[in-house]
């Protein structure tokens, strides 16, 4: 899967200890210049509205499992739009980061982050925020012994890499392709031996792969360009409970749940950028 991938030709010091060296043509800016923290209180929810709590988001994968049963929430709810990134600020070491394909409401323990301009590919920044280097840096900033949490002041002020938009889209495209292959391998292995002993190592490989891609340790531009040109809307979301990319069940909590995937527009994003159009995700 990573055979043939090589580092970029030239690197520079990012000036950030935990980030290390980054490709020379990538910029390093504070996150708040790429993503805005949206605080829009939700009121008068309808029965059709979805509400996302921390327990609905699977750690390290971004899969969202919504229960059909009514749930009472203690905290104030916030609105989010399709394409916004939800970042769990309570116990950030759990890496509860997700991007949904539809709008709704979420508990106050999520930051609602929205791309500021067309040079931000939302799917790339979702992967970036859920990558191990970012999660470890954020976790080190937490306060509170029993209920450690972080805040936007720290996260927004974090220096992060910002590749050119076309490379953001290429990274997303490659990671989506790799993720589908990894899921198929996991399902085949579980079906063959009926055990999940090796799944942990595979999950760790996926986590490491994402971190290397989004921080510029490996150049995926040529590999992504060779992937089949497929309409992203025709690709079954790897977080859905249907089709070739599914993990075999709607939810780990039972069939009464619904899994909501994030938008998969990386191929369309890349083609638009190539034509010189600004794209807002």
C-alpha positions as a printed NumPy array, in Angstrom:
array([[  0.   ,   0.   ,   0.   ],
       [  2.866,   2.361,   0.784],
       [  5.332,   0.72 ,  -1.599],
       [  6.896,   3.303,  -3.855],
       [  6.029,   6.241,  -1.622],
       [  9.025,   8.413,  -0.864],
       [  9.662,  11.541,   1.199],
       [  9.475,  14.932,  -0.492],
       [ 12.667,  16.143,  -2.139],
       [ 13.286,  19.054,   0.192],
       [ 12.303,  19.869,   3.772],
       [ 12.561,  22.83 ,   6.095],
       [ 12.438,  23.192,   9.85 ],
       [  8.849,  23.946,  10.887],
       [  9.975,  25.728,  14.025],
       [  7.639,  23.479,  16.019],
       [  9.327,  20.771,  18.087],
       [  6.567,  18.159,  17.864],
       [  6.032,  18.796,  14.151],
       [  9.67 ,  18.604,  13.064],
       [ 10.58 ,  19.151,   9.419],
       [  7.938,  19.763,   6.753],
       [  8.074,  19.963,   2.936],
       [  9.701,  23.204,   1.795],
       [  6.675,  24.414,  -0.162],
       [  4.21 ,  23.811,   2.716],
       [  3.341,  26.694,   4.99 ],
       [  2.984,  26.572,   8.769],
       [  0.229,  28.761,  10.181],
       [ -1.927,  28.873,  13.275],
       [ -5.048,  26.758,  12.992],
       [ -7.363,  29.718,  13.648],
       [ -6.375,  31.212,  10.28 ],
       [ -7.707,  28.117,   8.497],
       [-10.661,  27.116,  10.667],
       [-13.166,  29.272,  12.541],
       [-14.644,  28.234,  15.884],
       [-18.435,  28.453,  15.44 ],
       [-20.603,  28.953,  18.513],
       [-24.263,  28.934,  17.504],
       [-26.621,  27.852,  20.245],
       [-29.301,  25.358,  19.221],
       [-32.907,  25.766,  20.294],
       [-36.293,  24.374,  19.313],
       [-35.03 ,  21.063,  18.002],
       [-37.353,  19.132,  15.735],
       [-37.743,  15.361,  15.615],
       [-35.811,  15.309,  12.34 ],
       [-32.74 ,  17.004,  13.851],
       [-29.728,  14.834,  14.591],
       [-27.869,  15.392,  17.858],
       [-24.276,  14.201,  18.246],
       [-22.808,  13.462,  21.675],
       [-19.245,  12.413,  22.471],
       [-20.307,   8.8  ,  22.898],
       [-21.674,   8.797,  19.335],
       [-18.212,   9.324,  17.817],
       [-15.797,   6.41 ,  17.583],
       [-12.256,   7.184,  18.708],
       [ -9.605,   7.553,  15.996],
       [-11.937,   6.734,  13.093],
       [-14.475,   9.572,  12.977],
       [-17.382,   7.174,  12.525],
       [-20.595,   8.565,  14.003],
       [-23.242,   6.241,  15.44 ],
       [-26.58 ,   7.874,  16.191],
       [-29.15 ,   6.133,  18.357],
       [-32.81 ,   6.25 ,  17.369],
       [-33.888,   6.436,  21.005],
       [-34.46 ,   9.792,  22.666],
       [-31.544,  11.012,  24.785],
       [-31.527,  13.797,  27.36 ],
       [-28.51 ,  16.119,  27.238],
       [-27.234,  18.047,  30.241],
       [-25.208,  20.625,  28.307],
       [-26.26 ,  23.361,  25.921],
       [-26.389,  22.192,  22.316],
       [-24.613,  23.885,  19.414],
       [-25.497,  23.964,  15.727],
       [-23.202,  22.695,  12.999],
       [-23.469,  22.641,   9.211],
       [-22.617,  19.933,   6.7  ],
       [-18.842,  19.877,   6.298],
       [-18.07 ,  21.366,   9.723],
       [-15.512,  19.469,  11.804],
       [-16.485,  18.389,  15.323],
       [-13.534,  18.187,  17.734],
       [-14.125,  16.671,  21.178],
       [-12.434,  18.934,  23.714],
       [-13.204,  16.71 ,  26.728],
       [-10.559,  13.999,  27.108],
       [ -8.991,  14.861,  23.735],
       [ -6.723,  11.81 ,  23.965],
       [ -9.771,   9.824,  22.797],
       [ -9.436,  11.541,  19.389],
       [-13.155,  12.091,  18.846],
       [-13.022,  14.104,  15.636],
       [-15.657,  13.841,  12.913],
       [-16.996,  15.591,   9.837],
       [-20.605,  14.928,   8.885],
       [-22.34 ,  15.103,   5.543],
       [-25.387,  16.832,   7.024],
       [-26.027,  19.54 ,   9.555],
       [-27.413,  19.114,  13.042],
       [-26.642,  19.827,  16.683],
       [-23.943,  18.632,  19.047],
       [-23.175,  18.814,  22.738],
       [-21.109,  21.702,  24.049],
       [-18.08 ,  19.469,  24.591],
       [-17.448,  19.643,  20.851],
       [-15.712,  22.499,  19.111],
       [-17.485,  23.243,  15.823],
       [-14.773,  24.179,  13.314],
       [-15.547,  25.563,   9.865],
       [-13.169,  26.231,   6.936],
       [-12.521,  29.95 ,   6.542],
       [-11.693,  30.007,   2.834],
       [-11.361,  27.985,  -0.348],
       [ -7.746,  26.999,   0.349],
       [ -8.946,  24.73 ,   3.147],
       [-10.013,  21.198,   2.221],
       [-12.204,  20.153,   5.133],
       [-11.487,  16.419,   4.832],
       [ -7.736,  17.03 ,   5.033],
       [ -8.077,  19.095,   8.205],
       [-10.308,  16.427,   9.728],
       [ -7.518,  13.885,   9.166],
       [ -4.943,  16.374,  10.461],
       [ -6.843,  17.117,  13.67 ],
       [ -7.282,  13.396,  14.337],
       [ -3.627,  12.571,  13.653],
       [ -1.488,  11.373,  16.528],
       [  0.927,  14.387,  16.607],
       [ -1.987,  16.83 ,  16.94 ],
       [ -3.86 ,  14.731,  19.509],
       [ -0.74 ,  14.303,  21.636],
       [  0.043,  18.036,  21.506],
       [ -3.536,  18.943,  22.451],
       [ -3.613,  16.353,  25.247],
       [ -0.499,  17.906,  26.765],
       [ -2.387,  21.205,  27.053],
       [ -5.377,  19.871,  29.017],
       [ -6.439,  21.091,  32.43 ],
       [ -8.497,  19.302,  35.078],
       [ -7.434,  16.016,  36.67 ],
       [-10.704,  14.054,  36.554],
       [-12.215,  15.624,  33.448],
       [ -9.245,  16.844,  31.363],
       [-10.253,  19.175,  28.574],
       [ -8.732,  21.646,  26.186],
       [-10.074,  24.879,  24.725],
       [-10.158,  26.839,  21.489],
       [ -7.61 ,  29.345,  22.72 ],
       [ -4.948,  26.639,  22.689],
       [ -6.158,  24.697,  19.659],
       [ -6.732,  27.792,  17.554],
       [ -3.256,  29.035,  18.41 ],
       [ -1.55 ,  25.782,  17.429],
       [  0.854,  26.032,  14.485],
       [ -0.136,  23.417,  11.89 ],
       [  0.963,  22.519,   8.382],
       [ -0.996,  23.908,   5.46 ],
       [ -0.183,  22.182,   2.149],
       [ -1.401,  23.662,  -1.15 ],
       [ -5.096,  22.796,  -1.688],
       [ -4.38 ,  20.369,  -4.522],
       [ -2.062,  18.393,  -2.24 ],
       [ -4.624,  18.445,   0.567],
       [ -7.087,  16.865,  -1.873],
       [ -4.505,  14.31 ,  -3.071],
       [ -3.738,  13.254,   0.507],
       [ -7.439,  12.813,   1.257],
       [ -7.912,  10.807,  -1.917],
       [ -5.02 ,   8.478,  -1.081],
       [ -6.123,   8.019,   2.542],
       [ -9.701,   7.255,   1.487],
       [ -8.395,   4.624,  -0.936],
       [ -6.089,   3.136,   1.714],
       [ -8.835,   3.133,   4.326],
       [-11.166,   1.133,   2.098],
       [ -8.439,  -1.46 ,   1.48 ],
       [ -7.626,  -1.7  ,   5.192],
       [-11.273,  -2.244,   6.086],
       [-11.647,  -4.966,   3.478],
       [ -8.541,  -6.694,   4.834],
       [ -9.83 ,  -6.522,   8.409],
       [-13.201,  -7.987,   7.41 ],
       [-11.571, -10.783,   5.434],
       [ -9.209, -11.669,   8.273],
       [-11.989, -11.68 ,  10.872],
       [-14.174, -13.832,   8.629],
       [-11.337, -16.276,   7.951],
       [-10.153, -16.906,  11.482],
       [-13.019, -15.552,  13.553],
       [-10.622, -13.582,  15.71 ],
       [ -9.664,  -9.944,  16.041],
       [ -6.186, -10.407,  17.495],
       [ -4.388,  -8.72 ,  14.616],
       [ -6.832,  -5.851,  14.189],
       [ -5.039,  -3.689,  16.755],
       [ -1.829,  -3.74 ,  14.734],
       [ -3.733,  -2.887,  11.573],
       [ -5.456,   0.02 ,  13.312],
       [ -2.081,   1.245,  14.537],
       [ -0.76 ,   1.06 ,  10.948],
       [ -3.702,   3.181,   9.791],
       [ -3.076,   5.767,  12.528],
       [  0.616,   5.972,  11.643],
       [ -0.149,   6.191,   7.923],
       [ -2.487,   9.147,   8.454],
       [  0.068,  10.963,  10.607],
       [  2.826,  10.49 ,   8.01 ],
       [  0.599,  11.704,   5.174],
       [ -0.882,  14.816,   6.763],
       [  2.442,  16.012,   8.185],
       [  4.348,  15.61 ,   4.919],
       [  6.579,  12.656,   5.796],
       [  5.549,  10.88 ,   2.577],
       [  4.728,  12.309,  -0.867],
       [  1.492,  10.814,  -2.226],
       [  0.927,  13.119,  -5.196],
       [  1.947,  10.648,  -7.908],
       [  0.254,   7.699,  -6.19 ],
       [ -2.998,   9.633,  -5.775],
       [ -2.934,  10.702,  -9.434],
       [ -2.787,   7.042, -10.505],
       [ -5.892,   6.034,  -8.553],
       [ -9.03 ,   5.385, -10.628],
       [-11.066,   8.468, -11.441],
       [-14.289,   7.655,  -9.617],
       [-17.218,   9.94 ,  -8.884],
       [-16.986,  10.399,  -5.098],
       [-20.768,  10.275,  -4.851],
       [-20.674,   6.744,  -6.28 ],
       [-18.229,   5.529,  -3.665],
       [-19.907,   3.973,  -0.673],
       [-18.766,   5.834,   2.423],
       [-16.362,   3.776,   4.482],
       [-18.352,   4.8  ,   7.519],
       [-21.72 ,   3.606,   6.226],
       [-23.339,   0.321,   6.992],
       [-23.822,  -0.628,   3.344],
       [-21.823,  -1.886,   0.397],
       [-18.279,  -2.975,  -0.207],
       [-16.719,  -0.505,   2.188],
       [-18.862,  -1.363,   5.189],
       [-17.467,  -3.012,   8.285],
       [-20.374,  -5.43 ,   8.369],
       [-22.641,  -3.803,  10.928],
       [-24.562,  -0.589,  11.308],
       [-23.341,  -0.02 ,  14.808],
       [-21.378,  -1.518,  17.615],
       [-24.361,  -0.707,  19.827],
       [-26.972,  -2.594,  17.812],
       [-29.173,  -2.297,  14.782],
       [-31.216,   0.518,  16.301],
       [-28.521,   3.017,  15.409],
       [-27.767,   4.919,  12.255],
       [-24.252,   5.711,  11.085],
       [-23.673,   9.075,   9.451],
       [-20.666,   9.509,   7.157],
       [-18.754,  12.637,   6.324],
       [-18.683,  14.097,   2.821],
       [-16.372,  12.377,   0.36 ],
       [-15.597,  15.108,  -2.145],
       [-11.808,  14.78 ,  -2.389],
       [-11.787,  13.747,  -6.066],
       [-14.222,  16.492,  -7.031],
       [-12.237,  18.928,  -4.85 ],
       [ -9.014,  18.1  ,  -6.636],
       [-10.487,  18.488, -10.115],
       [-11.97 ,  21.871,  -9.257],
       [ -8.668,  23.134,  -7.885],
       [ -6.886,  21.988, -11.044],
       [ -9.291,  24.131, -13.047],
       [ -8.365,  27.128, -10.907],
       [-11.673,  27.412,  -9.075],
       [-11.818,  28.319,  -5.408],
       [-13.606,  25.623,  -3.472],
       [-15.219,  25.944,  -0.096],
       [-15.821,  22.647,   1.656]])
